[in-house]
């Protein structure tokens, strides 16, 4: 596969935020900017990129597109179950959930 997409790279220090991509590890963000409105097979490239990132221990940025499921996120984020328990305690009726959050938390 060959494609020309802009790439953004930045570095960040570790933190203690339960669902942070930097939770307990220094991290390098590698963002691939996918063009919309162009006649390119974006999905094929995106899925290949995402698979590489998963294989190398990457964690998705919560404000970026990804196809991770709860099962994936439990492997990536060591404190994912703890966060889910806190979320359920603070929002027992799910008023702050939307379709995306239901997909990743249930």
Phi, psi and omega per residue, in radians:
X1 nan 2.384 3.076
X2 -2.295 2.302 3.111
X3 -2.661 2.722 3.078
X4 -2.012 1.801 3.098
X5 -2.229 2.446 3.046
X6 -1.078 2.525 3.138
X7 -2.178 2.327 3.083
X8 -1.956 2.270 3.126
X9 -2.218 2.302 3.072
X10 -2.611 2.789 -3.095
X11 -2.063 2.594 -3.128
X12 -2.543 2.572 3.122
X13 -1.355 2.749 3.094
X14 -1.055 2.744 3.082
X15 -2.537 -3.093 -3.136
X16 -2.050 0.419 -3.137
X17 -1.498 2.100 -2.941
X18 -0.873 -0.745 -3.114
X19 -1.894 0.411 3.078
X20 -1.372 2.430 3.007
X21 -1.019 -0.365 -3.135
X22 -1.708 0.237 -3.097
X23 -1.011 1.984 3.080
X24 1.021 0.443 3.040
X25 -2.775 2.423 2.984
X26 -1.098 2.542 -3.032
X27 -2.403 2.731 3.014
X28 -2.051 2.132 3.070
X29 -1.560 2.266 3.053
X30 -2.181 1.818 -3.114
X31 -1.823 2.238 3.064
X32 -1.759 2.141 -3.118
X33 -1.636 1.970 -3.062
X34 -1.628 2.205 -3.124
X35 -1.320 2.431 3.036
X36 -1.837 2.634 3.118
X37 1.461 0.036 3.101
X38 -1.832 2.681 -3.116
X39 -1.560 1.215 3.076
X40 -2.252 2.594 -3.136
X41 -1.345 1.242 -3.065
X42 -0.941 -0.785 -3.036
X43 -1.044 -0.738 3.137
X44 -1.057 -0.792 3.123
X45 -1.166 -0.772 -3.112
X46 -1.061 -0.822 -3.131
X47 -1.107 -0.644 3.085
X48 -1.134 -0.778 3.110
X49 -1.081 -0.819 -3.116
X50 -1.083 -0.680 3.114
X51 -1.116 -0.710 3.083
X52 -1.079 -0.808 -3.129
X53 -1.086 -0.727 3.100
X54 -1.082 -0.789 -3.106
X55 -1.090 -0.570 -3.110
X56 -1.619 0.154 3.087
X57 1.528 0.295 3.140
X58 -1.188 2.709 3.057
X59 -2.180 2.355 -3.116
X60 -1.249 2.603 2.991
X61 -1.357 2.334 -3.041
X62 -1.160 -0.348 -3.140
X63 -1.690 0.118 -3.128
X64 -1.974 2.735 3.123
X65 -1.149 2.447 3.013
X66 -2.787 2.871 -3.134
X67 -1.970 0.324 -3.080
X68 -1.193 2.498 3.080
X69 -1.787 3.044 3.092
X70 -0.996 -0.719 3.136
X71 -1.030 -0.762 3.090
X72 -1.085 -0.830 -3.063
X73 -1.150 -0.573 3.083
X74 -1.109 -0.569 3.096
X75 -1.313 -0.609 -3.046
X76 -1.411 -0.641 -3.049
X77 -1.965 1.865 -3.060
X78 -0.996 -0.513 -3.103
X79 -1.815 0.359 -3.132
X80 -0.992 -0.824 3.117
X81 -1.060 -0.658 3.106
X82 -1.095 -0.780 3.107
X83 -1.072 -0.756 -3.129
X84 -1.090 -0.672 3.105
X85 -1.124 -0.739 3.094
X86 -1.111 -0.786 3.130
X87 -1.033 -0.783 -3.132
X88 -1.138 -0.645 3.120
X89 -1.177 -0.723 -3.095
X90 -1.421 -0.369 -3.123
X91 -2.385 1.128 -3.035
X92 -1.110 -0.434 -3.130
X93 -1.659 -0.077 3.106
X94 1.299 0.438 -3.101
X95 -1.102 -0.482 -3.119
X96 -1.640 0.094 3.128
X97 -1.477 2.652 2.975
X98 -2.331 -3.101 -3.070
X99 -1.024 -0.713 3.130
X100 -1.100 -0.871 -3.108
X101 -1.147 -0.607 3.063
X102 -1.098 -0.650 3.123
X103 -1.136 -0.718 -3.054
X104 -1.558 -0.364 -3.118
X105 -1.743 -0.203 -3.124
X106 -2.190 nan nan
